[in-house]
Amino acid sequence: MFDTILVPVDPAEPKFSAPALEAAARFANDYGSKVRLVAVLAQTQGFIASYLPEDFESKAMGETRAMLEDLAKGMGLADGRVSGWCAAAASITRSSRKLASSRRVSS
């Protein structure tokens, strides 16, 4: 019934995802599905970024990936059945715009 179950995770409040993670694990076990955990990091505004360390965003991305890995391990599913993905909001916006423009139909 479900091939892949998408579970959004707020990097700032991963505990809020606990009910969704539990439900996703149940569905994955019942239907043999895979689970994909998704986290999106907030875009750092330019004027704020100038006050932060140069590697701030890459560290935040690494910490978020590690958090997703920990959540995935805690789901109790076999290896390869859970994967995590995270991105910065700016790259999601660019990708969405590119996808939207590629799907426009000209008359």
TORMAR-470796 format. One record per residue (C-alpha): residue in three letters; x, y, z. Coordinates in steps of 0.001 Angstrom, whole numbers, padded with zeros to 6 digits, always signed. Layout:
<nodes>
AlaXYZ ...
</nodes>
This chain:
<nodes>
Met+000000+000000+000000 Phe+002797+002444+000916 Asp+006135+002250-000914 Thr+007789+005176+000849 Ile+006590+007092+003883 Leu+007770+010688+004159 Val+008176+012044+007710 Pro+008994+015741+008193 Val+011234+016518+011168 Asp+011782+019972+012652 Pro+015520+020180+013395 Ala+014798+022601+016261 Glu+012209+020315+017887 Pro+012816+016690+016836 Lys+010794+015392+019819 Phe+007644+016771+018205 Ser+008092+014157+015464 Ala+007896+011195+017869 Pro+004222+010330+017150 Ala+004813+010529+013387 Leu+007958+008392+013650 Glu+006088+005747+015641 Ala+003238+005661+013123 Ala+005671+005540+010190 Ala+007544+002612+011772 Arg+004254+000718+012262 Phe+003183+001333+008662 Ala+006643+000402+007375 Asn+006548-002882+009281 Asp+002966-003647+008253 Tyr+003429-002863+004553 Gly+007148-003456+003987 Ser+007627+000235+003214 Lys+010702+002428+003350 Val+010770+005588+005476 Arg+012359+008864+004467 Leu+012983+011468+007172 Val+013122+015045+005888 Ala+014460+018160+007594 Val+014769+021643+006141 Leu+017070+024169+007748 Ala+015999+027777+007934 Gln+017740+030163+005584 Thr+020253+032368+007373 Gln+019704+036001+006434 Gly+022707+037820+005022 Phe+023012+040413+007751 Ile+022902+037703+010440 Ala+025308+035424+008586 Ser+027998+038096+008806 Tyr+027984+037654+012623 Leu+028170+033860+012525 Pro+031219+031652+012031 Glu+031995+030958+008384 Asp+031209+027263+008736 Phe+027915+027798+010621 Glu+025638+026421+007898 Ser+027803+023376+007162 Lys+027971+022559+010896 Ala+024189+022959+011209 Met+023713+020663+008208 Gly+026054+018070+009724 Glu+024292+018222+013099 Thr+020917+017832+011398 Arg+022107+014822+009400 Ala+023425+013252+012617 Met+020091+013921+014333 Leu+018223+012252+011441 Glu+020548+009250+011647 Asp+019861+008929+015385 Leu+016115+009148+014816 Ala+016347+006548+012048 Lys+018251+004131+014311 Gly+015636+004617+017016 Met+012825+003515+014694 Gly+013884-000124+014938 Leu+013685-000824+011209 Ala+016194-002906+009271 Asp+019169-001243+007591 Gly+018262+000326+004289 Arg+014608+000815+005229 Val+015096+004317+006687 Ser+016940+007213+005092 Gly+017319+010848+005985 Trp+017544+013944+003836 Cys+018123+017539+004800 Ala+018619+020753+002896 Ala+018805+024468+003438 Ala+015656+026425+002656 Ala+017449+028490+000009 Ser+018375+025429-002050 Ile+014809+024113-001792 Thr+013487+027451-003058 Arg+015904+027443-006006 Ser+015037+023838-006862 Ser+011299+024544-006650 Arg+011597+027555-008940 Lys+013645+025581-011442 Leu+011131+022721-011400 Ala+008177+025108-011741 Ser+009738+026898-014713 Ser+010516+023600-016434 Arg+006871+022535-016193 Arg+005334+025717-017579 Val+003345+025241-020734 Ser+003689+027967-023329 Ser+000788+028814-025584 
</nodes>
